[in-house]
Amino acid sequence: MVVEVAEGRGRLRRWWSIWVVGGVDHDAVLRQITEDSGWSGRYAFLIVISAAISLLGLLMPSVAVLIGAMLLSPLMMPIIGLGFGIATVDTSEMRRAATALVAGALIAVALSVVCVTLSPIQTITSEIAGRTRPTLFDLLVALLSAVAGAYALIRGRGGTVVGVAIAIALMPPLVVVGFGIATLNWTVFAGSLLLFVTNAITIALTAALVARVYGFGSHLSPQHTGWQLILFFVGLGLLSIPLGAALRQIAFEAVAQRQVRETISARFSDASRLGQLDIDYSARPIRIRAVVLTPRLDPSADRVLAADLRQRLARPIDVHVDQLRVAPENTSVEAARIARANSTTVRDNERQQRAVADLALIAGVTPQSVEADAAARTLKVTASPLPGLPMAGYRALEDRANQALPQWTVNLVPPDEATLPALRIASGVIDDEALRLSAWASARRGLPLAVSGGTLAQREAVARGIQDRDGQATVGPAAGLLSLAWPANASAAPQQGPAN
């Protein structure tokens, strides 16, 4: 039996070597990859054009424009070239392809940063948001597409590579990386960077595996093959950890929403109606808020629903249902009014949720950190600390958020770590911009600033200047250079800004 299996394997190996591997012109394939995977003026031009088209498609947003950018696919060949270099252990080819890939990626990101910074539109569109949360499915798409792309190159079926480029979409995630840097949104930056790295590594490693199957690197020893297999499985295994966790969370949210709807609907009578449902999965415990139109109020609904949902979802749950009482004998006119009111409430709530989510991305925080006042149309959030960002940067973030959310008034509170502006004095006049920034920070945090150092007249002038600009300030002691600090009992450490 063992001998028959061995003979069968030998015949299969000979058939594969003669009819499959033998039909491949290895030298021609390697020449083509060498010509297309390195740095060139044509490659740089395509990078710039593809990045610009991708940025326009993301900001508009337009799927058709994005597909046009994907068709160019300038980054595909350096990545596949890197994979073939790994397959043949050709360090020169790996270095050439990696250099072209890194240089092209940096150009695309830099161009995106500049264009987004200059653009009046910096809103996170659906196409941008869709590239900030990669899952295990993205890795599988990249793996299967890389198999098709490598096969197409080896077999001379160039048209297939176009479809592969559309499926993988390398340039749009890179452009979103630049968008995250330009808008100082590290949630967008990290998610899109993970998506690009996933696609690039998966394509390179899969292309290397396909190349070995088709006889490239036949001169290598079994030890080389073993290390290549280890590299393939370890690389994809490490990538699958965060991507699998993201996919699991998305699947849980989909199931949880259905179960929450079913549980709430089952608790109330058939004449009741679930008007709106908000679920904050990032809160601990998970926060559920719902509105139910019902002819009979149920005082114990929150307690019973919380216990039921805790058992079904196996997670801590915080439930509150707003019950709106309606008459059971509604006429058609009254029912229509309720339906219209309910529809309006749902639309308003959806708009508020979108605004909260957009502001959370801009501020680099989770949505539950945003305080929303629907009646006053205001949103308030404390920004995530960004090392090295001055106070002017946080005020610019607030301005950007107000431009992105014109229907709301955004109040962005600078974090404790934000550095207060230096008090610069020129020809006896204190810098007006420093006073305005100080007043803005004081108003947003609701804390007075202590003015110390310098002369008494200087301290009083600074305090009066901050107060005149709607801030709060007190005159501190005369110690050292003229500077500002938060109160000693505030959570922020004193931030000194010496006068010039």
N, C-alpha and C positions, 0 to 999 in steps of 0.2 A: 504493500500500500504506500509506504514511504517512498519507494523507488518510483512508483507511478506518479506521485505528486511532484517529485523532483524533476522527472522527465517532462511533465506538463508545464512546469514553470520554465524549464529550459526552452521548450518549443515556443512558448509565449514570448520569452525574451528575444529569441532569434527573430520571430515574426516582427516584433516591435522594432528591433534594430535594422532589419532589412527594409520593411515596407513603410515605416513611419519615420524613424530617425534618418534612415538612408535617403529619404526623399527631401530632406531639408538641406538647403545650401547654407551651411553654417557661416562660411566666410562672407557671403553676401549680406546675411542678416546682421552680422557684427559690423560690417562696413556701414550699413545704413544707420545702425544705432550710434556708431561713433560720429557720423556726420551730423546727426540731429540732436544728440544729447548734450553737446558742449555749448560753451558761450559763443555768441556771434551777434553781429549787429541786427540781423533779422530776428533773432530770439529776443533781444532787448526791445525791439520795436513792437513785437507781438505782446510782450508782457505789458507794456504801457497801454496799448490799445485795449487788450483784454481787461485790464484792471479798470480802465476808465468806463468801458461799457458795463462791466459788472457793478460798479458804483452807481451808475445811473439806473440800472435795473433794480438795485436794492432800494434806492431812495424813492423811486417813482410810486410804488413798486410795480414791476412788470416782469412776469415770467418769460414772455417772449424775448425781451431784451436780454435777460439773463441767459437764455438758451443761446442767443447769438454770441455772448461772451464765452460760453462753454465750448462752442464749436471751434474756437481758435485753439484752445487747449495747449498753450506753450509750455506748461510745466510737466505735461505728461511724459514727454520723451526723456528729459533728464532723470525723472524718477525711474522709468523703465530701464534707462541706461545704467542707473545705480544698481538695479536688480540684476541685470546681466553681468555687471562687474562683480557682484557678490557671487553669482553662479560660477563664473570662471576664475574667481580670485584674482582679478585683474586690478591691482591697486591704482594703476594709472587711470583706467576708465572710471573707477569709483571716485577718484579725486576730481576728475574733470566733470563728471555728472553732478557730484555733490556741490562743487563750486558754482556751477550754473544754477542749480536748484536754490541754493542759499541766496545767491546774488539776485535771482529773479524774484524770490519771495520778499527780500528786503526792498527791492524797487517797488513792488506792488503795494506793500504796507506803507512805505514812505509816501507814495503818490496818493494813497487813500487818506492818510493823515492830513496832508496838505489840502486836498480838495474838500474834505469834510470840515476842516477848520475854516476855510474860506466860504463854505456853502451856507446860505441862510436856512437851509433845511437840515436839521439834525435830529429829526424824529426817528424813533425806533419803529420801523415798519414791520409788517408781518413777515416779509422775506428776510429781514435782518434777524428778527426774533426766532425764526425757524432754523437758524444756523447757530444758535447759542446753547442748544441742549442736545448734543449728540447722544445716540444710544447704540446698543449692540447691533441694531439693524444697519446702522451706517457702516460698521465694520464689515458686516456680511455683504453689503452692496459693494464696498470697495474690493473685497476679496474676489467675489464672482466677476466683477467688472475687470479686475486685473488679470484673471485667468483668460477672459475673452480678449483683452488687449494684447497680452503676450502671444496668445495663439494666432491672432490676426497678423502680428508682425512676423512671426516665424513662418506662417503659411502664405504671406503676401496678400492678405485680404485687408487692405488699408481702409476700406469703407467701414469696417467694423469698429475701428478705433474712434471714429466720430461718435458713434452711439455710446461707446465706453466713456468718452469725455463728457457727454451730457449726463450720463448716469452718476459719475463720480463728482463732478463739479469741484475742481480744485481752487479756481480763482475766487469765486464768491466768498468762501470762508476766510481767505487771506484778506480780502477787502474789508470784511466785517472786523477782523483783527485791528486793522487801521482805524475803523470807525470807533471801536472801543477805546483805542489810545487817544484819538482826537477829542472824544467826549468825556474822557477820564472815567469811563465806565468799565470797571474791571470784571464785572460779571459777564458782559458781552465779550470782552477780550479773552477771558479764560475759556469760555464755552466754544467760541469760534476757533481759537488756537488748538484746542483739543480735537475738534473736527478735522482741521487741516492735517495735524500730525497723524491722526488715525488713518486718514486717506493715504498720505504719503508713505508711511511705514508699511501699511498693508499692501499697497501696490508694489513697492520695491521688493518686499519679501516674497510675495506671491509670484511676481515675475521671475525672481531667482529660482523658485521651486519649479515653475513651468519650464524654464530654460534647461534645468538639469534633466527633467523628464525627457526633453527633446534632444538630449545628447550634448548640450553645451557643457563644457568643463569635464569632458570624458577623461581627460588626462589626470584628473585629481584622484587622490588616494581615498580609500574608505573613511579615513579619519577626517578628511576635509568634508566629505558628504555628511558625516555625523555631526560635525560642528554647524554645518549649514541647516540641518534639520532642527538642531537645538535652538539656533538663532530664530528660525521661523516660528516654532511653537512658543518659545519664551516671549518673543516680541508680541505676538498676537495675544498670548495669555495675559501679559501685563496690561495691554490696551483694553482687554475685555473686562477687567475689574471695574473701572469707573463707568464704562459704557453699559455693562450689565446692571450695575446699581441704578443708573438713570432709567434704563428700560423697565426695571422692576418697579420703580417709583411711579412711572407713567401708567403702567398696567394697574397698579394699586389704585391710583386716582380714578381711573376709568371705572373700575369695579365698585369702588367706594361711592362714587356719585350715583350710580344706578341703585345701589343698596340703600343709600340715604333717601332717595326719592321714594322707593318702594316702602320703606319703613314709615316715613312720615305720612304718605298717602294711606297706608293701612291703618294708622292710628285714628284718623278722622273718618267721618261718615262719607257715604258716596256723594252726598250733596256738597261736600267740601272741595276746595280746589287749592292746589299748591301754586301760589302766585310767583314767588321767586326763591332762589336757593343760592346761598353763598357758602363756599367751603374753603377754608384756609388750611391747606395741608402742611404748610411750613410751621404753623403754630404748634406749641406743645402745652396742653393737649390740642388736638385738631379742633378748630373752631368752626361750628356750623351755625349759620343764621338763615332763617326761613320765614316767609310770610304765607299764612294760610287763610283763605276766605272760608268761613265755616258758619253754619247756622247755630252751632252749639259750642260754647267755649269749654275747653278741657284744662282745668287748673294744674293737673298732674302731668301734662304732656311732656314738658321738658325733662322731668325726672325719669319717666318711663322710657322716652325715646333715647336718653343718654345711656341708660342701662342696656337697652336692646342693641344699640349701635356699638357699644363697647364690646358686647359679646360677639357680634357679627364681624366687626372689623379688627378685633383683637388689638385695639389701640385706645389710649385715653381720649375721651371725647368731651367737648364742651358744647352743649346744644341750647339754643334759645329760639323758640318759635313765636313770632308775633301773630296773634290770632285776631283777625278782623271779622267781627260778627256781621252776618248778612241775613236778611229775612228769607226763610225757605220758600215762600210763595212769590218769589221774584217774578215780575212780569217780564216780557221780552225786552221792553225798554230799559228796565232796571238792570237786567242781566247784561245788556249791551253796555250800559254805563260802567258797570263793574269791570267788564272785560276791557273797556278802553282804559279805565283807570289802572287796572292791573298791568296792561301792556305798557302804559307810560311809565309805571313804576319800574318794571323790568328793564325797559330801555335806559332809564336814568341810572339804574343800578349798574347796568353793563358799562355805560359810559364812565361811571365813577370807578368801576373796577379797572377799566383800561387805563384811566388817568393815574390811578394808584400804582398800577404795574409799571407804567412808563416812568413815573417819578422815582419808583424804587430802583429801576435800572439806571437812571441818570445819577441818583445819589449813591449807588453801589450798596444798597441795603435790601433787606427782604420786604415784601409788600406789607406784612403786618406791622412794620415799623412806621408806616405812613399814617398820620392822623388826618382823617377827612371830615370836613364839616359841609354836608350837602346843602344845608340851608344858606350858609354864608359863601358857598362855593370856594372854600379855601382848603389847601393841602399843606400839611406841615410835616417835616421830616428832618432828622439829624443826619447829616452826611457821614459816610464812612471815612475814617481818617486816611488821607493820602500822603505818605511821607514826602516832605519837601514842598508840598503845595502851600503857597502863601494865602493869606486871608482873601486877597483879590481873586484867587482862583475859585474859592468857594462862592464868592458873590457872583462870579461869572457863571458858575454852575446854576445858581438860582435864576439868573437872567435867561440861560438856555432853557431851563425847565419852564419858565413862564412863556417863552416863545413857542415851545413844543405843546403847551397846554393852555391855549388862549382862553378857554372857557373857565379857567380856574385861576385863583391867586395863590401862588406857591411861596411858602416861607421855608427856606432852607436854613437850618441851624448849623453853624460851623461846629466841628467837633472840638473836644477839649484840647486836642493836640495842635490845633491851628495856631500859627504864629501871628501875634499881633503886629500891626505895621510899625515901622520905625518912625519916630517923630523927627522929621527933618526940618531945620530952620534955615531959611535963606533970606538974608537982608532983614532979619527981625520978623519975618513972616513964616508961620507954621504951614507946612504942606497941607493944602486943602484936601487932597485925595486921602492922606493918612487919617485926617479927622473924619471924613465921610466913611471910610472903611471901619474905623473904630466905633463910630456911632451905629453903623449897620450891625456889627458883631454884637454890640451891647444890646441893641433892640431885639435881635433874633434870640439871644440867649436869656434875655430878661434879667441881666446882671449889670451892676455898675462897674465901671473901670476905675481903678485907683491910679492917679497921676502922681508920680514921685520924681525926685531929683530936680535938677535945675534950680532956678530961682522961684520964689513964691509967685511973682508976677507971671512967669512962664507956666507954672502949674495951674494957676487960676485961669489963664487964657486958654489952655488946652481943655480943661474941664468945661469951660463955658462954650468952647467951640463944639465939643461933642454933644453937649446938651442942646445947643441950638440946632443940631442936625438930628434931633429926635433920639439921641442916645442918653445913657446915664453915666455920670462920672463924679468922682469925689477927689478932693485934693489930699494927697498923701504926704509923707515926710520928705524932707530935703536930704536925699541920700544919693550921691553919685550923679550920673547923667540923667537927663529927662527921659522917662520911660513910662510904659503902661503895664498894668498887671491886673489879673482878675482878683477878686477878693480872696483872702486867705482861706476862707471856708468853702470856696468853690472847688469843684472837682478838678479844674484845670490847674496845672502848674503855672506859675507866673511866666509870662512871655515878655521878655524885655526887648524894647526897641530903642536903642540909644539915639540921641539927637545928634545931628551934624551941625 
